[in-house]
């Protein structure tokens, strides 16, 4: 008896069919036992049935020949890496187990994003984006292709974040290309959550990279429009960043209106929200504090950012941003000692995470220390920043 036809069984499952359903679709006197024996390698589908079998499985006659070849010995994938390598060589053998394995890989990379230097994640994420994009175009149809496109949107969004962060928020062009790839994949499957996340990340390029609050506002408002009926989390985040765009141009009334709208959206967040993993209890205070910093209400910004900083225990890239903004709020109030203490805290985080956003804000705060450059506490900050930049 020949070896089992693993690829044939994988393709059947990828089409969402049981052995009985495949037998019925092929017809011509085929029953479940025939399909079982084809997949086990006991017998080969007779030549007169093979054209019909190929059409049912959605493959060409040449691809069917590959599916009917037994997978034995070293040719049969045993580990996840072997399975993925096998599928990349034979995209039509893509199966749900392969897609699930890729999902787990991307989720693991995403979970590490806020805690590790982005440069350490770039290679693995870039490889995953390429593999997923290839399989989305060549490795499946129906529900399987939808899953691959959803995964492509997630992976490309993460890759855009990593590229931008690793470049210290300078490489807007490459990051935008990945966000556009994510947006297009999301639109193919009509996923407002995936599209909204990619659009929101694109707005960050305008707001914090290109310093263009008008373009940023257009993107945040577009995000809220896309996600309004799909995710209170993403809608609230878009409204928060709209508030910051208004604050950047000094429009306090519109800023506070957007903050109120975001608070309302967050109050309606449920565990079933498809973007629940993007939500944090500190997000509102983090962005509201930044808004009041832009608006020049430094004491109010300090109070809000203090609350956020105390709530954020883990060393994360977002914590470095909060601490950097908090130091700025204290500097504007001429409170050098507390500002320096917060800068030391922020540098502690940056030494572990190398977050581009936090590094930019801390660098801005350090530049504002010039008026106190004769003070010993300032020399200590300068020394630590020099060490941080030379080891980046």
N, C-alpha and C positions, 0 to 999 in steps of 0.2 A: 504493500500500500504506500502511496506517495505521502509526503508530509501534509500537514494541515494547511489549508488555504486561508491563512490569517488575514490577508489583505482583502479577500472577497468578503469575509465576515465583517471586517471593519467598514467596508464600503456599504454593505447592507445596513448596518447600524447607523452609519452617517446619514443614510437616506431616511432614517426613522422607521424602518420596516422590521417586523419580525420575520422568522423563516416562513411562517404561514402566509404572511402578506406578500412576500416576494414570490412565493410559489403561485399565488393567485394572480399576481400581476404578470408573470411570465406566461401562465396558462399552458395550452397545448399538452394537457395531461400531466402537468407538474404538480406534485404535492410536497408537503413539508419534509417528508423523508428524503425526497430527491435533493432538496436544498441542503439538508443536513449532510448528506453523503457528498455533495459537491464541496462543502466547506471543510469536511473532515478529510477530504482527499481520497475517499474510497472510489469515486467515479468522477468523470469529467462531463460537464454539460454537453449533450450531443450537438454536433455542428449546426443542425437546423434550428436549435433553440438559442444559440449564442447571439445572433443579431438582436433578438427580442430581449435577452438578458442584458445586453449592453445598453439598450435604450432605457430599460427600466432603471438601471443603476446610474444612468446619466454619464456614461463613459463612451469613448470611441472603441471600435473593434480592436485596435492596437492596445489600448489601455486595458481592455478586458483580458487580453492575453497575459498581461502583467499580473492582473488580479488572480488569474487562474494558476499562476506559477506557485508551487509550494514554497512556503517559508520554512526552511529547515536549517538546523545547525547554526552557523555563524550569521546566516541571513535573517534570522528571526529576532526582532528587537526584544531585549530583556529589561533594560533600565529606561528611565525617562529620557536620558540623553540619547540612548540608542534609538528609542522610539521616534524622537524628534528628528534625528538625523535621517532615519529611514523615511519618514513622512516628507521631509524636505526634498528628498530625491524622487519620491513618488507622491506628489501632492494629492492625487485622487484617493490615496489611502488615509487621508486625514480623518480622524475619528474623535468622538467626544472626549476620550481620555487624554488625547494630545492637547486639545483645547483647554481642558481643565488644568493640565500641567502648566501650560503657558500662563493661564490666569493666576495660578499660585505664584509663579515666578514674578510676574509684574506686581502683584499685591505685596510681595515681600520687598521688592525694590522701593515701592511707594511708601511702605511703612518706615523704611530707613531714611527717606529723603530729609526729614526734618531734624535728624540726629547726627548724620554723617556728612562729611565733605562731599559735595556733588561730584567732584572729579573721580571719587572712588566708585561711583555708580554709573558713570557715563558709558563705559564700554559694554557692560552687561545689558543696560537698557537699550542702547543703540542696536545691539545685536538682536534683542527681542523685538524691537520695532520692525526691523527688516524682515525677520522671519514671519512675524504675524501679518505684515502687509503682503508678503508673497503668498502666504496660505489663504488670505482673505480673497485674493484674486484668482487663485488656481486650485485651492484645496477643498472646496465644498460648495454646497448650495443649500437653499432652504434655511432651516433653523441653524445649521452648522455655520453657514456663511454669516448669518446675522450675529452669532456669538463671536465670530472672528472679527467682524467689523466693529462691534462694541469694544472688544479687546484692543483693536488697533486705535480707537479713539482714546482709550484710557492710557495706553502705552505711549502714544505720540504726545499727549498732553504732558505726561511725566517727563518725557525727553526734552520737550521745550522748556520746562521748568529747570531741569538740570543744566542744559546748555546756557541758559541765561544766568543762572546762579553761579556756575563755574566760571563764567566770563566776568564776574563781578558786575552783572547787569549792563554789560556793554554790547554783547552780540545780539542785537534786536532782530536782525535779519534771519539768522538761523532759527532762533526761537520761534519767530513768527511762522516760518515754514512748517515747523512741526505742529504748531497750533492750528494752522490751516489744514494740514493733513488730518488732524483729529476732528476738526469741524466738518470736513467733507465726509469722513467715515460716519460720523454721527448722523449727518443728514441722509446718507444712503439708507439708514435703518430707521429714520424718523425718531431719533432719541433726543428729546429736548434737554434731558439732564446732561448727557455727554456733550452735546453742542454748547449748552450753557456754560459748562465748566471750561471748555476750550476758549469760548468767547471771553469769559471772565479773566482767564490768564492772559489773553491778548490785551485786555484793557490795562493790565499791569505794565506792559511794555510802554504804552503811551503815558500812563500816569507817573511811573517811577523811573523809567528809563529815558524816554524822550522828553519828559517834563512838559507834556502837552495835555493839560486838564480838559480842554475842549474835546479833543479826539477821545480821551479816556472816558469822558462823560457819555459820549455817543455810544461807546462800546458797553459801558455798564448798564445804560438804559436799554440797549438792545438785549443784553443778557437777561435783565429782569422781564422783558417782554416775552422772551423765548421760554423762560422757566416758570412763569407766574402760575400756571395751572399744573406744573409737574413737580416742583420742589420749593418748599418754603425756605430751606437752607440756602440754596443757590440764589433765590430771589432776595433774601435778606442780605447775603454777602454782596450782591450786586448793588443793593441800595446803600450799604455801608460805604462802598467805594465811590458811589455817586456822591455821597456826603463829603468824602474827602476831596473829590474833584471840585465841588462847590467851594470848599474851604480853601483850596489852593488859589482860587481867584478872589477870595475874600467875601464871598456871598454867604453871610452867616444865616440869613433867613432860610435860604434853600438848603443849606447844609443841615440845619436842625430839622427841617421838614423831612429830609431823606433819612436822618437818624431815627426819627419817630416811625417812619415807614418800616425801616429795618427791624426796629424793636418789635413792631407788630408782627412781622413775618416770623421772627424767631420765637415769639410767644406761641405761634401756631405749629411749630415743628413737632413732628411725631416720629416715633422710632421706625415707622414704615417708610419714611422719606428715603428715596433712592440715593440721596446725597448726604445721608446722615453722618457718614464717616468724615465728611468735610467740616462738620460743625464742632465748635468748641465753646464752652461757657465763657471764655475770656475774649472772644472775638469782638464783641460789641465794645468793651472797654478799650481794647487795643486800638481800634479804629477811631472811636470817639475821642480818645486822648490825643491821637495824632491830628484829628480835625481841629481841636481847640488850640493845639500848638501852631498850626498854620494860621488860625484866626487871631493869634496873639494873646489869647487868654491863658497865660502860662500857669497861673495858679490853679485854674480849673483843670487844665491838662495834667498838671502834676498829681492832683488828687486822684483822677481817673486812672492814670498810668500806674500810680502806686498800688491801687487795687488790683490791676491786672498783673503787675509784677509779683505781688505776694501770692497770687493764685497759681502762678506758673512755676512749678517746682522743677520740672525736668529741664535739662540743658538742651534747648532747641533753638533753631534758627529764628523762630518767631519771638522767642524770649530775648534774644540779642537785640532785635528791633525795638521791643518795648523798653529795654534798659537804655538803649541809645537815645530814644526819644525822651525818656525820663531824665537822663543827664542834661539834655538840651533844655528841658523845662526848668531845671534847677539853675543852669547857667544863666538863662534869661532873667532869673531872679537874683543873680549874683551870689548864689550859694555854692561856692567853689568846693568846699570839703565834701558835701553830699554828692555833688555832680561827679567829682573824682571817684568817690566810692562806687557810684553806679557805673561809671566807665570801666572800672576794674572788674566789676561783675560781668559787664558785657564782653570784655576781652576774654574773660575766663570761658565764656560760651563760644566765642569766635575761635579760640584756640582748638576747640573740639570739632566745631561744625563748619567753619570757614564760610558761613552764609554771606552771600553777596549783598543782600539787603541790609543786614545788620552792620556789615563792614562799611558800607557807604554812609550810613547814619552815624556810626561811631567816628568815622573819619571827619565828617562834618562837625561833630562836637569837638573833636580834638583841634580842628582849625580855629574854633572859637575860644580856645584856651590861650591864644597868643597874648591877650592883654594881661594874663597872669604868668607869663612864661618864666618869670624869675622865681616863682614859688616851687619849693621842693616837691610838692604833690604833683605838679605839672610835669616836672622832669621825670618822675616815675612813670607817668602815663606815656610820655614821649618814648621812653626806653622800651616799654612793653609793646607799643604800636610799631616801633622800628623792628623789634624782634618778630612780631606777628607778620609784618609785610615781607621781611626777608626770608621767612620760612614758608610763605604761601606757595 
